[in-house]
Amino acid sequence: MLNLKQLVSYFCLFVIFQTANAQLGFSHEIGVIAGPVQFRSDYGSRNEGETNFGNSGIGIGIVHFFNFSYRKNYHYSFRETYFIEHFKIRNEISWNRTKLEHFGKWVDPSKTSEDAKRLRGHTGVSKNIDLGTQLEFFPLNIHAFESFTPKVAPFISLGIHYTLFNAEVNTTYANPNPLAIGDLTDPSNFYSLWNPGSVDASSGSTWSVVSSVGVRYKLSKLADLMLDVRGQYYFSDWVDGLNHQLEYNKNNDWLVWVNIGYIYYLD
């Protein structure tokens, strides 16, 4: 399994290798992104605003772009094709963290059952490291945007990421058996209808599909401001450390990330 040090090393080697081949007809952009994350998991009641806004965290990342349009030194052999003027390739390494707990009617203070107490006592943390690539499509001409006509450039993207997840799970439920209070391996400390083994804080890895819609604003010849709204769907339901496997648990874990970025062109 890849660890963080390996991921960072591979990402740096990838960027260095591609930079060494810049003479093949593309330039580079580098930037930082950050913003709030809503983690949609098996915690809380699905599709409820209280759950979605309650289980929110933060994400940060470093991004790198292959820009096929921007060139410091134009050469007669360069041809402006549709791909060159409307697409960029985005590489990214990022990290997000979200505190998780149960929200909704099942944990309302009016609920006094043991299961309600189990849900109220069950909390967690989702921590994920991502490394991946996306293809970005710009409906407007990229070269025109780089010339400030216009100063705004919308885009959409689609890609795939490799994710290392490391969830934390805690419970404060006071099991009548004093020896089992807070025991994560004891199913009786968690919701009684969940299958045994529904809670597992083991670290792991998975792939995910990433799609986003955003816009860039031209700050200067060599700098852009970016606003990006991302949806990321994991190919696993264990990213949050909970997979209760009930009939209505139809979706894997996923998230929504709204980030703001600063992008610099390597002239």
N, C-alpha and C positions, 0 to 999 in steps of 0.2 A: 504493500500500500504506500502511495506517495505521502510524504510529510510536507510540512510548510517549507522547510529549507530546500527540499527538492523542487517544489513548485516554483519558488522564487528563482532558483538557479536556472530552471528550464525556461522561465519567462525571460530572464535577462539574456540568456544565450540566444533565444529566439529573436529578440529585438536586435542584439548585436549582429547576428548573422544577416538579418534583413537590412540593417543599416549599411553593412559592408557591400551590399549589392544595390545600393541606391541608384547607381549609374544605369541600371536596367530600365529606368523610366518611372520611378515614383519617389516621392518625398515622404517625410515623416512628421507626425504630430504627437505630442505627449501632453498628458494632462492629469488632473486630479478631480475626483468626484466625491460628493458626500451628500447625505440626506436621510430623511426618515423612511423606515421600513415598516410595513404591515405584514406580519407573518400569519398566513392562513393555515391553521393546523387542526389537530383533533382536540385542542383545548377550547373550551367554551362552546356556545351554540352557534352552529354554522350560519353564515350570512346575516348575523346580527351586528348592528353598528357598534354596540357596546363591546362585543368581542373583538371586532376588527380594529377599533381605535384603542382598546385596552391592551391588546397584544401587539404593541408597536415598539420598534427599536431604532437602531441607527446602522447605516452602512457607509463605508468609505472605500475608495479604490484608486488605483492608478490605471490609466488607459493609454493605449498607443494606437495610432491610426496609420494605415497606408493611404496616402493621398496621391492619386494618379494624375490629378489635374495641376496641382501647384508645383512649379519648377523654377528654381532660381535662374538657371541658364537654359533657355529654350534651344532646342536643336531641330534642324529641319526634318530629322527622321521621326520625330514625335508626331503621332497622328491623334487628333481629338475624336475619339470614338464615343458612342453613347455610354459605354461602360465607364470610360475615363471621366466623363462629365457628370455622371449621376450616381456613382458608387464609391464607397470607401470600405476598407476592411478594418474592423476595430478589434484589438486584442486587449484583454483586461485581466488584472488580478485584483480581487476585492475581498472584503470581509464585512460580515454583518452580524449583529447580536440583538436578540430580542428576549425580554423577560416574558414569560408565559404564565397565565393563570386562567381559571375557569370563570366565565361571565354568563349572564343570562338568567332565565327563570329557574333553572335547576339549582342555583346557588343563592337565590333570593333569601334575605334574612328570615322571611316567613317560613322557609323550609327548615324543618327541625329533624328530619330523618337522618339516620346514620350515613346514608349515601350522600346526602347534601353536605354533611360535615366532611366526608371523605373528599368530595370535590373541592370544597373551600380550602382544605388543607393541602391540596396537591398543586404544586407550582413547578416551574422549570425555566430553563434558559436554553435558547437555541443559538449556537455559535457556528458560523459557516465560513469557509474560505473557498473562493471561486477562482478558477482559471479557465478562460475560454475565448472564443472568437465569434464575432457577429458580422454579418454583411449589412451595411447601411445603404439605403436608397434615398437619394435626394431628388424630389420631383423637379426642382429648379436647377438651373445650370450651376455647377460648382464653381467654375471659373468666373462666372459673372458675380457670384457671391464674394469671391476673393477680391474682386474689383469694386466692392461696396455697391453693386447694383443687382439685387437689393442688399440691404444689410441684415436681412433675416432669411434663414434657410431651414425650412422644416425637413424632417426625415423620419423614416421608419426603419426598423431593423429586425433581423431574425438570426439566431445563432444557437450554439450549443456550448455548455459549460460543464467542466468537471468540478465536483463539489466535495470537499472534505467537511464532514459535519461532526460536531462534538457537543452533544446535548447534556444538560444537567437536569436532574430530577430530584425534587424534595417533597416531603410530606410532613405535616405537623399533626396529622390525624392521631388522636389519642385512642388507639386500639385498646379494648378492655384488657387485653393481655399485655402487662407492662413490659415484657421482654420483646414485644414486637412493635413498640411505638416508633414510628419513623422508619421502620424496616422496609427498604425498597424491594426486597425479594419476597415479601409477604403479600400475596394478592388481597388479603383481607384489609389491608390499609388503603386500598383503592376501590373505586366504584364497583359494586358487587356484580353488575351485569357484564363487566368487561371479562374477556377470556383471560385465563392465566397466561402470563408472559406478555401482556399488553403494554407493560412499562419496561423499557430497556434503555438505559443511558449509555450503552456502548457506542464508542466512536466508529465511524464508517465512512464510506464514500459512495457517490452516485453520480449519474449524469443528469443534466437538466436542459430543458428548452427555454431559451430566453427570447422575448420579443419586446420591443419598445417603440414608443413614438415620442418625438422630441423636436426641439428647435435650437438652432444656433443663432447667436447675435454677434455681428462683427464688431469687435472692440477696436482693433487696429489691424495693420497689415499682417501681423504675425500672432494675433491673439483673438480667440473667440470665447464667448460665454455660452454655456450649453445648459438647457433644461431638458431632462429626460425622465419619462415615466415608464417603468419597466414592469413586466409580468414575468415571473420565473416559475416554471413547473418542474418539480423534481420527479425523477423516476423511482422514488422511494417514499414510503409513508413513515419512515423511522427518523427523519431529520430532526424532529422535535422530541424524540425519545418516547413517543406515545403512538401506538397503533392499536386502538381498542377493538377493531375488527367487527364492530357491530354492523347490522344490516345497512344502516344509513351512512356508514363510513365508505363512501364511494370514490373519494378523491384522494390522491397523494398530497403531500404537503406542497404548498406553493406560497409565493409572496408577491407583494407589490412594493416597488421601491421608487420614490420620487427623489431624484438627485439633481444637484446643481454642480456644474463642472467648469473648470478653467482650462482651455486648450491652447497650447503654444505650438506654433509652426517652427520646426527645425530648419531654418533657412540655410 
